[in-house]
Amino acid sequence: MKKSIFTRRELIEKADISELMLVEWEQCKLIKPIGYTDDQVPFYNDDSIEQACQLRKLCQLGYEIGAIQTIIKKVGLPNHNPGRGETAKMDQFLTVGGLAEAVGVSPRTLKHWEDKGIIEPDMRSEGGFRLYSKAYIYLCNLIQDLQLFGYSLEQIKQISDYFRDFLKLRDNQEPYTPAEVQSKVDEMLNAIQLLNEKMNLLKNGIQRWEDLLKKKHKELLAIRNQNQKRIKPVKGDSYGQNGVH
């Protein structure tokens, strides 16, 4: 299930505060981002917005920063219960640019895969800011492998759907009838069999080409050596002639 996140600008707009207020609160450690992306862009969640709204209300009631700090220290903010350890885990997420660089593709390619339904961001903001877990590096490498195997994006989409179905069945089979589970499992097993057959064909093809290229490489080296022996040295150019070393 994708989590909703918010950029700094989105937080300011939703909490109806100013940039200056947020900067002051962060400097006084009244509020902080839930984490940063791989390129150090801060982002926030629903709890952050609720916290900012509560701080705004206290300011509107006339409380100074020092008084608010005392209130938070003694009783905390109403309805605010941030998850422990959440911030420490946020460095495991990548922006579109960070993921693209790690995988060796363009951000446009990732966007195309996302439009096709092959990949989905773990977190997304209303403005389209997206974050992916580092596990997507491996997943995107698998997608590239399937393309090398000759799979179209439509076929890869089907495989990604199978994988999502697998995760659902692994976690909970109750929403499905036994017949539905059996049908989905049979489809996935058949897809695995087809992929294995294609990979075996590819392995055999790779082995044939490795053997052929190895043989031709040796033959080409032999031809080059034979040709070098045919080249007659130019008078005065041979090593040591005319006393030149």
VENGI-V290347 format. One record per residue. N is the residue number from 0. RES is the residue in one letter. OMEGA is omega as a letter, one per 20 degrees, with the letter a starting at -180 (* if undefined). D_FIRST is the distance of its C-alpha to the first C-alpha in Angstrom with 2 decimals. Layout:
{{N | RES | OMEGA | D_FIRST} {N | RES | OMEGA | D_FIRST}}
//
This chain:
{{0 | M | a | 0.00} {1 | K | r | 3.81} {2 | K | r | 6.48} {3 | S | r | 9.73} {4 | I | a | 12.77} {5 | F | r | 16.39} {6 | T | r | 19.41} {7 | R | a | 22.69} {8 | R | a | 24.11} {9 | E | r | 21.24} {10 | L | a | 21.59} {11 | I | a | 25.32} {12 | E | a | 25.11} {13 | K | a | 22.71} {14 | A | r | 24.69} {15 | D | r | 27.93} {16 | I | r | 29.47} {17 | S | r | 31.48} {18 | E | a | 30.89} {19 | L | r | 33.87} {20 | M | a | 32.46} {21 | L | r | 29.23} {22 | V | a | 31.35} {23 | E | r | 33.65} {24 | W | a | 30.95} {25 | E | r | 29.40} {26 | Q | r | 32.91} {27 | C | r | 33.56} {28 | K | r | 30.26} {29 | L | r | 29.25} {30 | I | r | 25.87} {31 | K | r | 24.18} {32 | P | r | 21.17} {33 | I | r | 18.23} {34 | G | r | 18.87} {35 | Y | r | 20.31} {36 | T | r | 19.41} {37 | D | r | 21.57} {38 | D | r | 24.14} {39 | Q | r | 24.18} {40 | V | a | 22.55} {41 | P | r | 21.47} {42 | F | a | 18.28} {43 | Y | r | 17.28} {44 | N | a | 14.68} {45 | D | r | 15.24} {46 | D | r | 17.47} {47 | S | a | 19.51} {48 | I | r | 20.29} {49 | E | r | 21.30} {50 | Q | r | 23.41} {51 | A | r | 25.06} {52 | C | r | 25.89} {53 | Q | r | 27.50} {54 | L | r | 29.49} {55 | R | r | 30.64} {56 | K | r | 31.90} {57 | L | r | 33.81} {58 | C | r | 35.38} {59 | Q | r | 36.38} {60 | L | r | 38.05} {61 | G | r | 40.17} {62 | Y | r | 38.77} {63 | E | a | 39.48} {64 | I | a | 37.15} {65 | G | r | 39.16} {66 | A | r | 38.89} {67 | I | r | 35.14} {68 | Q | r | 34.88} {69 | T | r | 37.03} {70 | I | a | 34.95} {71 | I | a | 31.73} {72 | K | a | 33.64} {73 | K | a | 35.06} {74 | V | a | 32.46} {75 | G | r | 29.41} {76 | L | r | 27.75} {77 | P | r | 27.00} {78 | N | r | 23.45} {79 | H | a | 22.31} {80 | N | a | 20.61} {81 | P | r | 18.91} {82 | G | a | 17.12} {83 | R | r | 19.70} {84 | G | a | 19.45} {85 | E | a | 16.46} {86 | T | a | 18.76} {87 | A | a | 20.17} {88 | K | a | 17.01} {89 | M | r | 16.39} {90 | D | r | 19.05} {91 | Q | a | 16.84} {92 | F | a | 15.22} {93 | L | r | 17.16} {94 | T | r | 17.92} {95 | V | a | 18.55} {96 | G | r | 22.17} {97 | G | r | 21.68} {98 | L | r | 19.67} {99 | A | r | 22.28} {100 | E | a | 25.07} {101 | A | a | 23.79} {102 | V | a | 23.46} {103 | G | r | 26.63} {104 | V | r | 25.50} {105 | S | r | 25.55} {106 | P | r | 22.71} {107 | R | r | 23.74} {108 | T | r | 23.02} {109 | L | r | 19.41} {110 | K | r | 19.13} {111 | H | r | 20.79} {112 | W | r | 18.45} {113 | E | r | 15.49} {114 | D | r | 17.58} {115 | K | a | 18.21} {116 | G | a | 14.59} {117 | I | r | 15.27} {118 | I | r | 12.91} {119 | E | r | 9.89} {120 | P | r | 9.75} {121 | D | a | 7.48} {122 | M | a | 8.83} {123 | R | r | 11.02} {124 | S | r | 13.89} {125 | E | a | 15.68} {126 | G | r | 18.40} {127 | G | r | 16.54} {128 | F | a | 16.45} {129 | R | r | 13.88} {130 | L | a | 13.16} {131 | Y | r | 12.55} {132 | S | a | 12.81} {133 | K | r | 16.31} {134 | A | a | 15.27} {135 | Y | r | 15.13} {136 | I | r | 18.91} {137 | Y | a | 19.48} {138 | L | r | 17.26} {139 | C | r | 19.19} {140 | N | r | 22.37} {141 | L | r | 21.66} {142 | I | r | 21.27} {143 | Q | r | 24.62} {144 | D | a | 26.11} {145 | L | r | 25.33} {146 | Q | r | 26.99} {147 | L | r | 29.97} {148 | F | r | 30.08} {149 | G | a | 30.59} {150 | Y | r | 27.26} {151 | S | r | 26.54} {152 | L | r | 23.23} {153 | E | r | 22.98} {154 | Q | r | 23.51} {155 | I | r | 21.02} {156 | K | r | 18.40} {157 | Q | r | 19.39} {158 | I | r | 19.01} {159 | S | r | 15.49} {160 | D | r | 14.73} {161 | Y | a | 16.62} {162 | F | r | 14.64} {163 | R | r | 11.29} {164 | D | r | 13.49} {165 | F | a | 14.93} {166 | L | r | 11.87} {167 | K | a | 11.30} {168 | L | r | 15.07} {169 | R | a | 15.38} {170 | D | a | 13.16} {171 | N | r | 14.51} {172 | Q | a | 17.18} {173 | E | a | 18.11} {174 | P | a | 16.51} {175 | Y | r | 18.76} {176 | T | r | 22.54} {177 | P | r | 24.43} {178 | A | r | 25.61} {179 | E | r | 22.18} {180 | V | a | 21.14} {181 | Q | a | 24.52} {182 | S | a | 24.21} {183 | K | r | 20.87} {184 | V | r | 22.25} {185 | D | r | 25.51} {186 | E | a | 23.94} {187 | M | r | 22.11} {188 | L | r | 25.34} {189 | N | r | 27.32} {190 | A | r | 25.15} {191 | I | r | 25.67} {192 | Q | r | 29.37} {193 | L | r | 29.72} {194 | L | r | 28.08} {195 | N | r | 30.39} {196 | E | r | 33.36} {197 | K | r | 32.58} {198 | M | r | 32.15} {199 | N | r | 35.46} {200 | L | a | 37.17} {201 | L | r | 35.84} {202 | K | r | 37.02} {203 | N | r | 40.44} {204 | G | r | 40.65} {205 | I | r | 39.80} {206 | Q | r | 42.47} {207 | R | a | 45.04} {208 | W | r | 44.44} {209 | E | r | 44.57} {210 | D | a | 47.88} {211 | L | a | 49.24} {212 | L | r | 48.34} {213 | K | a | 49.75} {214 | K | a | 52.97} {215 | K | r | 53.36} {216 | H | r | 52.65} {217 | K | a | 55.60} {218 | E | r | 57.77} {219 | L | r | 57.04} {220 | L | r | 57.94} {221 | A | r | 61.17} {222 | I | r | 62.01} {223 | R | r | 61.41} {224 | N | r | 63.71} {225 | Q | a | 66.37} {226 | N | r | 66.23} {227 | Q | r | 66.57} {228 | K | a | 69.75} {229 | R | a | 71.17} {230 | I | a | 70.80} {231 | K | r | 74.21} {232 | P | r | 74.31} {233 | V | a | 75.93} {234 | K | r | 79.24} {235 | G | a | 78.88} {236 | D | a | 75.09} {237 | S | a | 75.13} {238 | Y | r | 74.27} {239 | G | a | 77.35} {240 | Q | a | 79.68} {241 | N | r | 82.01} {242 | G | a | 81.11} {243 | V | a | 77.66} {244 | H | * | 74.89}}
//
